[in-house]
Amino acid sequence: MPKAFINQFVRILSAALLLLPGLLLAAPGDTLFSDDFEDGSLAGWSTTNSSVSGVSNNAGYAGSGSYGAYTRNQAVTVTSPSFNAAVPEARLGL
């Protein structure tokens, strides 16, 4: 492999590594986590009782998309996948 090619590759890789920390931080307006359940499942989510929670496209369950998550009839806990919320400020939206 020519030495000029290796030097160019190292310069590009070094520049990319310098930019990497900035790409890993959230900025105001960035979405940290979102799920619209459009795959029709709770994939990645956990539930304490799958018989009273899930995803449906029946009228009344769907929100802005074709599918929506639901809980019904008794106490149940549904937990999202984990994500890094280590930011100075965050806003929760529905």
N, CA, C and O atoms as a CHARMM CRD file, in Angstrom:
* protein
*
  376
    1    1 MET  N      0.84500  -1.16600   0.00000 PROA 1      0.00000
    2    1 MET  CA     0.00000   0.00000   0.00000 PROA 1      0.00000
    3    1 MET  C      0.89600   1.23700   0.00000 PROA 1      0.00000
    4    1 MET  O      1.82600   1.31200   0.80300 PROA 1      0.00000
    5    2 PRO  N      0.64300   2.19800  -0.87000 PROA 2      0.00000
    6    2 PRO  CA     1.49500   3.38900  -0.94000 PROA 2      0.00000
    7    2 PRO  C      1.42200   4.19800   0.35200 PROA 2      0.00000
    8    2 PRO  O      0.37400   4.30600   0.98800 PROA 2      0.00000
    9    3 LYS  N      2.58300   4.76700   0.71900 PROA 3      0.00000
   10    3 LYS  CA     2.67900   5.52700   1.95700 PROA 3      0.00000
   11    3 LYS  C      1.77500   6.76400   1.92000 PROA 3      0.00000
   12    3 LYS  O      1.21700   7.13300   2.95300 PROA 3      0.00000
   13    4 ALA  N      1.61500   7.41100   0.76600 PROA 4      0.00000
   14    4 ALA  CA     0.75700   8.59100   0.64800 PROA 4      0.00000
   15    4 ALA  C     -0.69300   8.23100   0.97100 PROA 4      0.00000
   16    4 ALA  O     -1.38800   9.00700   1.62700 PROA 4      0.00000
   17    5 PHE  N     -1.15500   7.07000   0.52100 PROA 5      0.00000
   18    5 PHE  CA    -2.51400   6.62400   0.80300 PROA 5      0.00000
   19    5 PHE  C     -2.70900   6.39900   2.30000 PROA 5      0.00000
   20    5 PHE  O     -3.72700   6.80100   2.86300 PROA 5      0.00000
   21    6 ILE  N     -1.74500   5.76500   2.93500 PROA 6      0.00000
   22    6 ILE  CA    -1.82400   5.50300   4.37700 PROA 6      0.00000
   23    6 ILE  C     -1.85200   6.81800   5.14900 PROA 6      0.00000
   24    6 ILE  O     -2.63900   6.96900   6.08300 PROA 6      0.00000
   25    7 ASN  N     -0.99900   7.77300   4.76900 PROA 7      0.00000
   26    7 ASN  CA    -0.98000   9.07200   5.44700 PROA 7      0.00000
   27    7 ASN  C     -2.31900   9.79100   5.30500 PROA 7      0.00000
   28    7 ASN  O     -2.82000  10.37300   6.26700 PROA 7      0.00000
   29    8 GLN  N     -2.89900   9.75000   4.10400 PROA 8      0.00000
   30    8 GLN  CA    -4.19500  10.39100   3.86900 PROA 8      0.00000
   31    8 GLN  C     -5.27900   9.71700   4.71800 PROA 8      0.00000
   32    8 GLN  O     -6.11800  10.39700   5.30900 PROA 8      0.00000
   33    9 PHE  N     -5.25900   8.39000   4.77700 PROA 9      0.00000
   34    9 PHE  CA    -6.23100   7.64100   5.56900 PROA 9      0.00000
   35    9 PHE  C     -6.11600   8.00600   7.04900 PROA 9      0.00000
   36    9 PHE  O     -7.13000   8.20100   7.72000 PROA 9      0.00000
   37   10 VAL  N     -4.90200   8.09700   7.55300 PROA 10     0.00000
   38   10 VAL  CA    -4.67800   8.44900   8.96400 PROA 10     0.00000
   39   10 VAL  C     -5.19400   9.85600   9.24800 PROA 10     0.00000
   40   10 VAL  O     -5.79100  10.08800  10.29900 PROA 10     0.00000
   41   11 ARG  N     -4.97500  10.80900   8.32400 PROA 11     0.00000
   42   11 ARG  CA    -5.47600  12.18100   8.52400 PROA 11     0.00000
   43   11 ARG  C     -6.99900  12.20200   8.56900 PROA 11     0.00000
   44   11 ARG  O     -7.58200  12.88400   9.41200 PROA 11     0.00000
   45   12 ILE  N     -7.64700  11.46700   7.67700 PROA 12     0.00000
   46   12 ILE  CA    -9.11600  11.42900   7.65300 PROA 12     0.00000
   47   12 ILE  C     -9.65100  10.76700   8.91600 PROA 12     0.00000
   48   12 ILE  O    -10.60900  11.25900   9.51400 PROA 12     0.00000
   49   13 LEU  N     -9.04900   9.66500   9.32500 PROA 13     0.00000
   50   13 LEU  CA    -9.47400   8.97100  10.52800 PROA 13     0.00000
   51   13 LEU  C     -9.28600   9.85200  11.76100 PROA 13     0.00000
   52   13 LEU  O    -10.14700   9.87100  12.64000 PROA 13     0.00000
   53   14 SER  N     -8.18700  10.57400  11.83500 PROA 14     0.00000
   54   14 SER  CA    -7.93500  11.46600  12.96900 PROA 14     0.00000
   55   14 SER  C     -8.97900  12.57000  13.04200 PROA 14     0.00000
   56   14 SER  O     -9.47400  12.88700  14.12400 PROA 14     0.00000
   57   15 ALA  N     -9.31200  13.15400  11.90700 PROA 15     0.00000
   58   15 ALA  CA   -10.33500  14.20500  11.87500 PROA 15     0.00000
   59   15 ALA  C    -11.69000  13.65000  12.30500 PROA 15     0.00000
   60   15 ALA  O    -12.42600  14.31300  13.03600 PROA 15     0.00000
   61   16 ALA  N    -12.02300  12.45200  11.86200 PROA 16     0.00000
   62   16 ALA  CA   -13.30100  11.84000  12.23400 PROA 16     0.00000
   63   16 ALA  C    -13.36000  11.57000  13.73100 PROA 16     0.00000
   64   16 ALA  O    -14.40100  11.77900  14.35400 PROA 16     0.00000
   65   17 LEU  N    -12.26000  11.11100  14.31600 PROA 17     0.00000
   66   17 LEU  CA   -12.22600  10.84800  15.75200 PROA 17     0.00000
   67   17 LEU  C    -12.33600  12.12800  16.56500 PROA 17     0.00000
   68   17 LEU  O    -12.88800  12.10900  17.66500 PROA 17     0.00000
   69   18 LEU  N    -11.82400  13.23600  16.04900 PROA 18     0.00000
   70   18 LEU  CA   -11.96100  14.51700  16.74100 PROA 18     0.00000
   71   18 LEU  C    -13.41200  14.98800  16.75000 PROA 18     0.00000
   72   18 LEU  O    -13.83900  15.64100  17.70200 PROA 18     0.00000
   73   19 LEU  N    -14.17000  14.67000  15.71400 PROA 19     0.00000
   74   19 LEU  CA   -15.57500  15.07300  15.62500 PROA 19     0.00000
   75   19 LEU  C    -16.49300  14.15400  16.41400 PROA 19     0.00000
   76   19 LEU  O    -17.60400  14.55400  16.76200 PROA 19     0.00000
   77   20 LEU  N    -16.06000  12.94100  16.70300 PROA 20     0.00000
   78   20 LEU  CA   -16.90400  11.94000  17.33400 PROA 20     0.00000
   79   20 LEU  C    -17.53400  12.39400  18.64900 PROA 20     0.00000
   80   20 LEU  O    -18.73500  12.18400  18.81900 PROA 20     0.00000
   81   21 PRO  N    -16.80800  13.00500  19.59700 PROA 21     0.00000
   82   21 PRO  CA   -17.45100  13.41000  20.85000 PROA 21     0.00000
   83   21 PRO  C    -18.63200  14.35100  20.63300 PROA 21     0.00000
   84   21 PRO  O    -19.63200  14.24400  21.34400 PROA 21     0.00000
   85   22 GLY  N    -18.54600  15.24700  19.69400 PROA 22     0.00000
   86   22 GLY  CA   -19.65200  16.15300  19.40600 PROA 22     0.00000
   87   22 GLY  C    -20.86300  15.44200  18.85600 PROA 22     0.00000
   88   22 GLY  O    -21.99000  15.89600  19.05400 PROA 22     0.00000
   89   23 LEU  N    -20.65500  14.34100  18.16900 PROA 23     0.00000
   90   23 LEU  CA   -21.76500  13.57600  17.62600 PROA 23     0.00000
   91   23 LEU  C    -22.47100  12.75400  18.68900 PROA 23     0.00000
   92   23 LEU  O    -23.62000  12.35500  18.49600 PROA 23     0.00000
   93   24 LEU  N    -21.80500  12.49400  19.80600 PROA 24     0.00000
   94   24 LEU  CA   -22.37700  11.66500  20.85600 PROA 24     0.00000
   95   24 LEU  C    -23.16600  12.46100  21.88100 PROA 24     0.00000
   96   24 LEU  O    -23.82500  11.86500  22.73300 PROA 24     0.00000
   97   25 LEU  N    -23.12300  13.77600  21.83000 PROA 25     0.00000
   98   25 LEU  CA   -23.83600  14.61700  22.78600 PROA 25     0.00000
   99   25 LEU  C    -25.14000  15.10500  22.18400 PROA 25     0.00000
  100   25 LEU  O    -25.21000  15.40200  20.99100 PROA 25     0.00000
  101   26 ALA  N    -26.16800  15.18800  23.00800 PROA 26     0.00000
  102   26 ALA  CA   -27.45100  15.69900  22.54000 PROA 26     0.00000
  103   26 ALA  C    -27.43100  17.22300  22.57200 PROA 26     0.00000
  104   26 ALA  O    -26.84100  17.82800  23.46800 PROA 26     0.00000
  105   27 ALA  N    -28.06700  17.82000  21.60800 PROA 27     0.00000
  106   27 ALA  CA   -28.20400  19.27400  21.53300 PROA 27     0.00000
  107   27 ALA  C    -29.67400  19.62800  21.74300 PROA 27     0.00000
  108   27 ALA  O    -30.54400  18.77500  21.57000 PROA 27     0.00000
  109   28 PRO  N    -29.95800  20.86800  22.11100 PROA 28     0.00000
  110   28 PRO  CA   -31.36100  21.26100  22.27400 PROA 28     0.00000
  111   28 PRO  C    -32.16000  20.92700  21.02200 PROA 28     0.00000
  112   28 PRO  O    -31.73500  21.21800  19.90400 PROA 28     0.00000
  113   29 GLY  N    -33.30700  20.32200  21.22100 PROA 29     0.00000
  114   29 GLY  CA   -34.15400  19.93500  20.10300 PROA 29     0.00000
  115   29 GLY  C    -33.92200  18.51700  19.61300 PROA 29     0.00000
  116   29 GLY  O    -34.73200  17.99900  18.84400 PROA 29     0.00000
  117   30 ASP  N    -32.83000  17.86700  20.03700 PROA 30     0.00000
  118   30 ASP  CA   -32.57600  16.47800  19.64700 PROA 30     0.00000
  119   30 ASP  C    -33.59500  15.55600  20.31800 PROA 30     0.00000
  120   30 ASP  O    -33.96700  15.77900  21.47000 PROA 30     0.00000
  121   31 THR  N    -34.03800  14.54400  19.62200 PROA 31     0.00000
  122   31 THR  CA   -34.91800  13.53400  20.19100 PROA 31     0.00000
  123   31 THR  C    -34.05100  12.43400  20.77700 PROA 31     0.00000
  124   31 THR  O    -33.28000  11.79500  20.06000 PROA 31     0.00000
  125   32 LEU  N    -34.17700  12.20900  22.08700 PROA 32     0.00000
  126   32 LEU  CA   -33.37400  11.19300  22.76500 PROA 32     0.00000
  127   32 LEU  C    -33.97200   9.80500  22.57600 PROA 32     0.00000
  128   32 LEU  O    -33.24100   8.81900  22.47900 PROA 32     0.00000
  129   33 PHE  N    -35.28800   9.72700  22.52500 PROA 33     0.00000
  130   33 PHE  CA   -35.95800   8.43500  22.37500 PROA 33     0.00000
  131   33 PHE  C    -37.34600   8.66700  21.81000 PROA 33     0.00000
  132   33 PHE  O    -38.02200   9.62700  22.17900 PROA 33     0.00000
  133   34 SER  N    -37.76500   7.79700  20.92600 PROA 34     0.00000
  134   34 SER  CA   -39.09600   7.88500  20.34200 PROA 34     0.00000
  135   34 SER  C    -39.51900   6.49800  19.87700 PROA 34     0.00000
  136   34 SER  O    -38.69000   5.71000  19.42400 PROA 34     0.00000
  137   35 ASP  N    -40.80700   6.20300  19.98900 PROA 35     0.00000
  138   35 ASP  CA   -41.34200   4.95800  19.45500 PROA 35     0.00000
  139   35 ASP  C    -42.78400   5.20200  19.05100 PROA 35     0.00000
  140   35 ASP  O    -43.57600   5.70800  19.84600 PROA 35     0.00000
  141   36 ASP  N    -43.12800   4.84900  17.82800 PROA 36     0.00000
  142   36 ASP  CA   -44.50500   5.03400  17.37500 PROA 36     0.00000
  143   36 ASP  C    -45.24600   3.70100  17.25000 PROA 36     0.00000
  144   36 ASP  O    -46.40800   3.67700  16.84600 PROA 36     0.00000
  145   37 PHE  N    -44.58600   2.60200  17.59100 PROA 37     0.00000
  146   37 PHE  CA   -45.16100   1.25800  17.59800 PROA 37     0.00000
  147   37 PHE  C    -45.68100   0.82500  16.22000 PROA 37     0.00000
  148   37 PHE  O    -46.50700  -0.08300  16.12700 PROA 37     0.00000
  149   38 GLU  N    -45.20400   1.46500  15.16600 PROA 38     0.00000
  150   38 GLU  CA   -45.68500   1.14200  13.82800 PROA 38     0.00000
  151   38 GLU  C    -45.23200  -0.22800  13.32700 PROA 38     0.00000
  152   38 GLU  O    -45.67300  -0.67200  12.26700 PROA 38     0.00000
  153   39 ASP  N    -44.36300  -0.89900  14.07100 PROA 39     0.00000
  154   39 ASP  CA   -44.02900  -2.27700  13.69400 PROA 39     0.00000
  155   39 ASP  C    -45.06600  -3.24600  14.25500 PROA 39     0.00000
  156   39 ASP  O    -44.98600  -4.45000  14.01500 PROA 39     0.00000
  157   40 GLY  N    -46.04700  -2.71600  15.00800 PROA 40     0.00000
  158   40 GLY  CA   -47.12300  -3.54500  15.54300 PROA 40     0.00000
  159   40 GLY  C    -46.76600  -4.36100  16.75800 PROA 40     0.00000
  160   40 GLY  O    -47.47900  -5.30200  17.10500 PROA 40     0.00000
  161   41 SER  N    -45.65300  -4.01100  17.42300 PROA 41     0.00000
  162   41 SER  CA   -45.24500  -4.79000  18.59600 PROA 41     0.00000
  163   41 SER  C    -44.62100  -3.89500  19.65900 PROA 41     0.00000
  164   41 SER  O    -44.31700  -2.72900  19.41100 PROA 41     0.00000
  165   42 LEU  N    -44.43800  -4.46000  20.83500 PROA 42     0.00000
  166   42 LEU  CA   -43.72400  -3.79100  21.92600 PROA 42     0.00000
  167   42 LEU  C    -42.25500  -4.19500  21.92800 PROA 42     0.00000
  168   42 LEU  O    -41.62600  -4.21300  22.98600 PROA 42     0.00000
  169   43 ALA  N    -41.69800  -4.51800  20.77100 PROA 43     0.00000
  170   43 ALA  CA   -40.30600  -4.95800  20.67700 PROA 43     0.00000
  171   43 ALA  C    -39.38600  -3.96800  21.38200 PROA 43     0.00000
  172   43 ALA  O    -39.43600  -2.76600  21.12200 PROA 43     0.00000
  173   44 GLY  N    -38.55600  -4.47700  22.26500 PROA 44     0.00000
  174   44 GLY  CA   -37.62600  -3.64400  23.01800 PROA 44     0.00000
  175   44 GLY  C    -38.19800  -3.15900  24.33700 PROA 44     0.00000
  176   44 GLY  O    -37.44000  -2.77400  25.22700 PROA 44     0.00000
  177   45 TRP  N    -39.49900  -3.16600  24.48600 PROA 45     0.00000
  178   45 TRP  CA   -40.16800  -2.75600  25.71200 PROA 45     0.00000
  179   45 TRP  C    -40.37700  -3.98300  26.59200 PROA 45     0.00000
  180   45 TRP  O    -40.37500  -5.11200  26.09900 PROA 45     0.00000
  181   46 SER  N    -40.55600  -3.76400  27.89600 PROA 46     0.00000
  182   46 SER  CA   -40.89800  -4.87200  28.78200 PROA 46     0.00000
  183   46 SER  C    -42.22800  -4.55200  29.45500 PROA 46     0.00000
  184   46 SER  O    -42.56800  -3.38600  29.65800 PROA 46     0.00000
  185   47 THR  N    -42.97000  -5.59000  29.79600 PROA 47     0.00000
  186   47 THR  CA   -44.25900  -5.42300  30.46400 PROA 47     0.00000
  187   47 THR  C    -44.38500  -6.45400  31.57200 PROA 47     0.00000
  188   47 THR  O    -43.86500  -7.56500  31.46900 PROA 47     0.00000
  189   48 THR  N    -45.08600  -6.06800  32.63600 PROA 48     0.00000
  190   48 THR  CA   -45.29600  -7.00100  33.74000 PROA 48     0.00000
  191   48 THR  C    -46.46800  -7.93600  33.47100 PROA 48     0.00000
  192   48 THR  O    -46.64700  -8.92500  34.18200 PROA 48     0.00000
  193   49 ASN  N    -47.27300  -7.63000  32.44400 PROA 49     0.00000
  194   49 ASN  CA   -48.42100  -8.49000  32.13700 PROA 49     0.00000
  195   49 ASN  C    -48.82700  -8.27900  30.68400 PROA 49     0.00000
  196   49 ASN  O    -49.54200  -7.32800  30.36900 PROA 49     0.00000
  197   50 SER  N    -48.37600  -9.15400  29.80900 PROA 50     0.00000
  198   50 SER  CA   -48.65100  -8.99100  28.38200 PROA 50     0.00000
  199   50 SER  C    -50.10800  -9.27400  28.02000 PROA 50     0.00000
  200   50 SER  O    -50.52800  -8.97100  26.90300 PROA 50     0.00000
  201   51 SER  N    -50.87900  -9.84200  28.92800 PROA 51     0.00000
  202   51 SER  CA   -52.29100 -10.08000  28.61800 PROA 51     0.00000
  203   51 SER  C    -53.12600  -8.81500  28.77000 PROA 51     0.00000
  204   51 SER  O    -54.26100  -8.77200  28.29400 PROA 51     0.00000
  205   52 VAL  N    -52.58900  -7.77500  29.42800 PROA 52     0.00000
  206   52 VAL  CA   -53.33000  -6.51500  29.57800 PROA 52     0.00000
  207   52 VAL  C    -52.55300  -5.32200  29.02700 PROA 52     0.00000
  208   52 VAL  O    -52.86100  -4.17600  29.35400 PROA 52     0.00000
  209   53 SER  N    -51.55800  -5.58400  28.20100 PROA 53     0.00000
  210   53 SER  CA   -50.79600  -4.49900  27.56200 PROA 53     0.00000
  211   53 SER  C    -50.28500  -5.00100  26.22200 PROA 53     0.00000
  212   53 SER  O    -50.10100  -6.20100  26.02300 PROA 53     0.00000
  213   54 GLY  N    -50.06100  -4.07000  25.31100 PROA 54     0.00000
  214   54 GLY  CA   -49.54800  -4.44900  24.00500 PROA 54     0.00000
  215   54 GLY  C    -49.69300  -3.32900  23.01000 PROA 54     0.00000
  216   54 GLY  O    -49.74900  -2.15700  23.38300 PROA 54     0.00000
  217   55 VAL  N    -49.75400  -3.68600  21.73900 PROA 55     0.00000
  218   55 VAL  CA   -49.89100  -2.72600  20.64500 PROA 55     0.00000
  219   55 VAL  C    -51.05000  -3.20100  19.77600 PROA 55     0.00000
  220   55 VAL  O    -51.17700  -4.39200  19.49100 PROA 55     0.00000
  221   56 SER  N    -51.88700  -2.26500  19.36100 PROA 56     0.00000
  222   56 SER  CA   -53.05000  -2.62900  18.55800 PROA 56     0.00000
  223   56 SER  C    -53.32600  -1.56100  17.51000 PROA 56     0.00000
  224   56 SER  O    -52.93300  -0.40600  17.67100 PROA 56     0.00000
  225   57 ASN  N    -53.99900  -1.95000  16.44500 PROA 57     0.00000
  226   57 ASN  CA   -54.44700  -0.98200  15.45800 PROA 57     0.00000
  227   57 ASN  C    -55.97000  -0.84000  15.49900 PROA 57     0.00000
  228   57 ASN  O    -56.56600  -0.28000  14.57800 PROA 57     0.00000
  229   58 ASN  N    -56.60300  -1.34800  16.57000 PROA 58     0.00000
  230   58 ASN  CA   -58.04000  -1.17900  16.75000 PROA 58     0.00000
  231   58 ASN  C    -58.36300   0.28200  17.02300 PROA 58     0.00000
  232   58 ASN  O    -57.55900   0.99800  17.61900 PROA 58     0.00000
  233   59 ALA  N    -59.52000   0.71800  16.59400 PROA 59     0.00000
  234   59 ALA  CA   -59.96200   2.09500  16.86800 PROA 59     0.00000
  235   59 ALA  C    -59.94800   2.33000  18.37600 PROA 59     0.00000
  236   59 ALA  O    -60.36000   1.46300  19.14600 PROA 59     0.00000
  237   60 GLY  N    -59.48600   3.46900  18.78400 PROA 60     0.00000
  238   60 GLY  CA   -59.39500   3.79500  20.20500 PROA 60     0.00000
  239   60 GLY  C    -58.00700   3.60300  20.77800 PROA 60     0.00000
  240   60 GLY  O    -57.66100   4.23500  21.77600 PROA 60     0.00000
  241   61 TYR  N    -57.20200   2.73900  20.16700 PROA 61     0.00000
  242   61 TYR  CA   -55.83400   2.53400  20.63700 PROA 61     0.00000
  243   61 TYR  C    -54.83700   3.36300  19.84100 PROA 61     0.00000
  244   61 TYR  O    -53.85400   3.86300  20.38700 PROA 61     0.00000
  245   62 ALA  N    -55.09600   3.50100  18.56700 PROA 62     0.00000
  246   62 ALA  CA   -54.14600   4.19700  17.70200 PROA 62     0.00000
  247   62 ALA  C    -54.16000   5.69100  18.00400 PROA 62     0.00000
  248   62 ALA  O    -55.21200   6.27900  18.25500 PROA 62     0.00000
  249   63 GLY  N    -52.97400   6.29100  17.97700 PROA 63     0.00000
  250   63 GLY  CA   -52.84400   7.73200  18.16800 PROA 63     0.00000
  251   63 GLY  C    -52.69500   8.40100  16.82200 PROA 63     0.00000
  252   63 GLY  O    -53.62900   8.41200  16.02100 PROA 63     0.00000
  253   64 SER  N    -51.53200   8.95400  16.57100 PROA 64     0.00000
  254   64 SER  CA   -51.31000   9.63100  15.30100 PROA 64     0.00000
  255   64 SER  C    -50.94300   8.66500  14.17400 PROA 64     0.00000
  256   64 SER  O    -51.02100   9.02200  12.99800 PROA 64     0.00000
  257   65 GLY  N    -50.54600   7.45000  14.52800 PROA 65     0.00000
  258   65 GLY  CA   -50.18600   6.47100  13.50800 PROA 65     0.00000
  259   65 GLY  C    -51.23300   5.38200  13.40800 PROA 65     0.00000
  260   65 GLY  O    -52.34600   5.53100  13.91400 PROA 65     0.00000
  261   66 SER  N    -50.88300   4.30500  12.76600 PROA 66     0.00000
  262   66 SER  CA   -51.80500   3.18400  12.60100 PROA 66     0.00000
  263   66 SER  C    -51.90500   2.33000  13.86100 PROA 66     0.00000
  264   66 SER  O    -52.92900   1.68900  14.09800 PROA 66     0.00000
  265   67 TYR  N    -50.85700   2.31800  14.66000 PROA 67     0.00000
  266   67 TYR  CA   -50.81300   1.49800  15.86400 PROA 67     0.00000
  267   67 TYR  C    -50.62300   2.36400  17.09500 PROA 67     0.00000
  268   67 TYR  O    -50.12800   3.48800  17.00300 PROA 67     0.00000
  269   68 GLY  N    -51.01400   1.84100  18.24200 PROA 68     0.00000
  270   68 GLY  CA   -50.80000   2.52200  19.51100 PROA 68     0.00000
  271   68 GLY  C    -50.61200   1.50800  20.61600 PROA 68     0.00000
  272   68 GLY  O    -51.13200   0.39500  20.53800 PROA 68     0.00000
  273   69 ALA  N    -49.87600   1.88200  21.64000 PROA 69     0.00000
  274   69 ALA  CA   -49.67600   1.01300  22.79000 PROA 69     0.00000
  275   69 ALA  C    -50.86400   1.18700  23.73600 PROA 69     0.00000
  276   69 ALA  O    -51.47300   2.25600  23.78800 PROA 69     0.00000
  277   70 TYR  N    -51.18600   0.14000  24.47400 PROA 70     0.00000
  278   70 TYR  CA   -52.29800   0.22300  25.41000 PROA 70     0.00000
  279   70 TYR  C    -52.00000  -0.57000  26.67700 PROA 70     0.00000
  280   70 TYR  O    -51.17400  -1.48300  26.67600 PROA 70     0.00000
  281   71 THR  N    -52.68200  -0.20700  27.74600 PROA 71     0.00000
  282   71 THR  CA   -52.77300  -0.98900  28.97500 PROA 71     0.00000
  283   71 THR  C    -54.25500  -1.00700  29.33100 PROA 71     0.00000
  284   71 THR  O    -54.97700  -0.06500  29.00300 PROA 71     0.00000
  285   72 ARG  N    -54.72000  -2.06300  29.99600 PROA 72     0.00000
  286   72 ARG  CA   -56.14700  -2.10700  30.31100 PROA 72     0.00000
  287   72 ARG  C    -56.44300  -2.98700  31.52600 PROA 72     0.00000
  288   72 ARG  O    -55.71500  -3.93100  31.83400 PROA 72     0.00000
  289   73 ASN  N    -57.52800  -2.64600  32.19500 PROA 73     0.00000
  290   73 ASN  CA   -58.23800  -3.45300  33.18900 PROA 73     0.00000
  291   73 ASN  C    -57.55200  -3.69400  34.52700 PROA 73     0.00000
  292   73 ASN  O    -58.24300  -4.02900  35.48900 PROA 73     0.00000
  293   74 GLN  N    -56.25900  -3.54800  34.64500 PROA 74     0.00000
  294   74 GLN  CA   -55.61900  -3.77500  35.93900 PROA 74     0.00000
  295   74 GLN  C    -54.22700  -3.14900  35.94100 PROA 74     0.00000
  296   74 GLN  O    -53.74100  -2.68700  34.91000 PROA 74     0.00000
  297   75 ALA  N    -53.60000  -3.14200  37.10600 PROA 75     0.00000
  298   75 ALA  CA   -52.26900  -2.54000  37.22500 PROA 75     0.00000
  299   75 ALA  C    -51.26800  -3.30200  36.37200 PROA 75     0.00000
  300   75 ALA  O    -51.21900  -4.53200  36.38800 PROA 75     0.00000
  301   76 VAL  N    -50.47800  -2.55400  35.63400 PROA 76     0.00000
  302   76 VAL  CA   -49.44600  -3.13400  34.78600 PROA 76     0.00000
  303   76 VAL  C    -48.35300  -2.08400  34.61900 PROA 76     0.00000
  304   76 VAL  O    -48.63400  -0.88500  34.61000 PROA 76     0.00000
  305   77 THR  N    -47.12900  -2.52500  34.49000 PROA 77     0.00000
  306   77 THR  CA   -46.00800  -1.62800  34.23600 PROA 77     0.00000
  307   77 THR  C    -45.42700  -1.95400  32.86600 PROA 77     0.00000
  308   77 THR  O    -45.10100  -3.10500  32.57600 PROA 77     0.00000
  309   78 VAL  N    -45.30200  -0.93600  32.03300 PROA 78     0.00000
  310   78 VAL  CA   -44.67900  -1.08400  30.72100 PROA 78     0.00000
  311   78 VAL  C    -43.46600  -0.16900  30.70500 PROA 78     0.00000
  312   78 VAL  O    -43.59000   1.03100  30.95400 PROA 78     0.00000
  313   79 THR  N    -42.29400  -0.72400  30.41500 PROA 79     0.00000
  314   79 THR  CA   -41.03100   0.00800  30.51400 PROA 79     0.00000
  315   79 THR  C    -40.37200   0.11000  29.14600 PROA 79     0.00000
  316   79 THR  O    -40.24100  -0.88200  28.42900 PROA 79     0.00000
  317   80 SER  N    -39.95600   1.33300  28.79500 PROA 80     0.00000
  318   80 SER  CA   -39.28600   1.55800  27.51300 PROA 80     0.00000
  319   80 SER  C    -37.87400   0.99700  27.53100 PROA 80     0.00000
  320   80 SER  O    -37.32900   0.71500  28.59800 PROA 80     0.00000
  321   81 PRO  N    -37.28100   0.83300  26.35600 PROA 81     0.00000
  322   81 PRO  CA   -35.85700   0.48400  26.30900 PROA 81     0.00000
  323   81 PRO  C    -35.05400   1.59300  26.98800 PROA 81     0.00000
  324   81 PRO  O    -35.49000   2.74400  27.00900 PROA 81     0.00000
  325   82 SER  N    -33.91000   1.26700  27.53400 PROA 82     0.00000
  326   82 SER  CA   -33.09200   2.28100  28.19400 PROA 82     0.00000
  327   82 SER  C    -32.43100   3.18800  27.15900 PROA 82     0.00000
  328   82 SER  O    -32.15300   2.77500  26.03400 PROA 82     0.00000
  329   83 PHE  N    -32.18900   4.42600  27.56300 PROA 83     0.00000
  330   83 PHE  CA   -31.48900   5.38700  26.72200 PROA 83     0.00000
  331   83 PHE  C    -30.76800   6.36600  27.63000 PROA 83     0.00000
  332   83 PHE  O    -31.13900   6.52200  28.79300 PROA 83     0.00000
  333   84 ASN  N    -29.76200   7.01300  27.12100 PROA 84     0.00000
  334   84 ASN  CA   -28.95100   7.94100  27.90200 PROA 84     0.00000
  335   84 ASN  C    -29.62800   9.30700  27.91800 PROA 84     0.00000
  336   84 ASN  O    -29.74400   9.96700  26.88600 PROA 84     0.00000
  337   85 ALA  N    -30.07000   9.72100  29.09900 PROA 85     0.00000
  338   85 ALA  CA   -30.71900  11.02100  29.24700 PROA 85     0.00000
  339   85 ALA  C    -29.80500  11.98000  30.00900 PROA 85     0.00000
  340   85 ALA  O    -30.29100  12.90400  30.66200 PROA 85     0.00000
  341   86 ALA  N    -28.50500  11.77500  29.93400 PROA 86     0.00000
  342   86 ALA  CA   -27.54000  12.63200  30.62300 PROA 86     0.00000
  343   86 ALA  C    -27.35000  13.92400  29.84900 PROA 86     0.00000
  344   86 ALA  O    -26.31800  14.14300  29.21400 PROA 86     0.00000
  345   87 VAL  N    -28.34800  14.76300  29.91200 PROA 87     0.00000
  346   87 VAL  CA   -28.31600  16.06600  29.23800 PROA 87     0.00000
  347   87 VAL  C    -28.70000  17.12700  30.25900 PROA 87     0.00000
  348   87 VAL  O    -29.36800  16.80700  31.24200 PROA 87     0.00000
  349   88 PRO  N    -28.29600  18.38900  30.05900 PROA 88     0.00000
  350   88 PRO  CA   -28.60200  19.43000  31.04700 PROA 88     0.00000
  351   88 PRO  C    -30.09600  19.69500  31.21600 PROA 88     0.00000
  352   88 PRO  O    -30.52700  20.11600  32.28900 PROA 88     0.00000
  353   89 GLU  N    -30.88900  19.45600  30.17800 PROA 89     0.00000
  354   89 GLU  CA   -32.30400  19.75600  30.23100 PROA 89     0.00000
  355   89 GLU  C    -33.02600  18.88200  29.22200 PROA 89     0.00000
  356   89 GLU  O    -32.49600  18.60800  28.14600 PROA 89     0.00000
  357   90 ALA  N    -34.21600  18.44700  29.55500 PROA 90     0.00000
  358   90 ALA  CA   -34.98600  17.63000  28.62200 PROA 90     0.00000
  359   90 ALA  C    -36.46700  17.96600  28.76300 PROA 90     0.00000
  360   90 ALA  O    -36.91600  18.39200  29.82700 PROA 90     0.00000
  361   91 ARG  N    -37.21700  17.77200  27.69200 PROA 91     0.00000
  362   91 ARG  CA   -38.65300  18.00900  27.70200 PROA 91     0.00000
  363   91 ARG  C    -39.33400  16.71700  27.28600 PROA 91     0.00000
  364   91 ARG  O    -38.92400  16.07200  26.32100 PROA 91     0.00000
  365   92 LEU  N    -40.37500  16.34400  28.01700 PROA 92     0.00000
  366   92 LEU  CA   -41.12100  15.13900  27.71700 PROA 92     0.00000
  367   92 LEU  C    -42.34400  15.51800  26.91100 PROA 92     0.00000
  368   92 LEU  O    -43.10800  16.40200  27.30100 PROA 92     0.00000
  369   93 GLY  N    -42.52500  14.85000  25.79200 PROA 93     0.00000
  370   93 GLY  CA   -43.67900  15.13100  24.94300 PROA 93     0.00000
  371   93 GLY  C    -44.45100  13.87200  24.64800 PROA 93     0.00000
  372   93 GLY  O    -43.90800  12.76800  24.69400 PROA 93     0.00000
  373   94 LEU  N    -45.71900  14.04200  24.34600 PROA 94     0.00000
  374   94 LEU  CA   -46.57100  12.90400  23.99700 PROA 94     0.00000
  375   94 LEU  C    -46.90300  12.93500  22.54700 PROA 94     0.00000
  376   94 LEU  O    -47.61400  12.05700  22.05700 PROA 94     0.00000
